[in-house]
Amino acid sequence: MLSEFEIIQRYFVRPSPRTVLGAGDDAALIEASTGMELAVSTDMLVSGQHFFVDAEPRLLGHKSLAVNLSDMAAMGARPRWATLSLALPESVLCDGEKWLQAFAEGFFELAHAHQVDLIGGDTTKGPLNICMTIIGEVAKGKALRRSGARRGDDIWISGRLGDAALALANQQGHIVLEPAEIEASLPALLAPQPRVELGQRLIGLARSAIDVSDGLLADLEHILKRSKVGAIIRLQEINCPASIKKRLPQPLALKCLLAGGDDYELCFTAPTAKRAKIEWLSREQRIALTRIGTITEGEDLIVIDAAGRSIALEAKGYDHFRA
């Protein structure tokens, strides 16, 4: 069985060309670029809570970094460095290193694509647990925040919502999808694609932003509370898979679309005067950017159907302590 330091050296120590001092010392040394602020975020993925115990390790390596990259995207930051801490169970340590090899491949493939250096972390023995901190850069005073939404702003969504939640509902036996529907939705759950470049391009266009990780309504509500505003969402405008559209307004379909989570798309608000530029950005980036509602006065978050009727959900998104 490999020792802790053999695991680190064999699978997680890589060249760190964008770092003063990378993994291997008591701490890493990094240097921010002139005129930039550091954006820092941490996420933890727990086996049985955030992923199935038999999750494919290569995809898990990808997702563990992707969810952190999505936080950088929501701030308009350029990701640069990451630390990774792993608790590894006996089954992983005794499987001939196949799990570690596959996990590292998935992680570093995405890290290389976004020029992120892994600069440190920790390993220990225990129930499978993945904790990552990511550090990025954004020009001083330019970061996208949750507190910038203003009355009259458009509410936008990147990509489409509901795929990941629908795929998860199928895996949990709450719904039975056709093979083609599974094929269309499963990649969003297993290997989300963070909107890193889009987030950076939204600086100067968006007033506020957040990534949709816990569900559209729950995450949008964070913007509303920080900005002290309300919102109206038009259900029929939300870009979603055909497999959800044909099931609306069934409760499970509504839940997947509005409160399912794991989308890792960007929800942002912008002045109406920026519509043309955002639509142009959508074409240039080849990413669907869709207006789904309007920021209003007050504090209410209202969802309406095509007939203008209000829609109510018991839960607005995923809550780790209520799930």
Order of alpha helices (4+ residues) and beta strands (2+ residues): alpha-beta-alpha-beta-alpha-alpha-beta-beta-beta-alpha-alpha-alpha-beta-alpha-beta-alpha-alpha-beta-alpha-beta-beta-beta
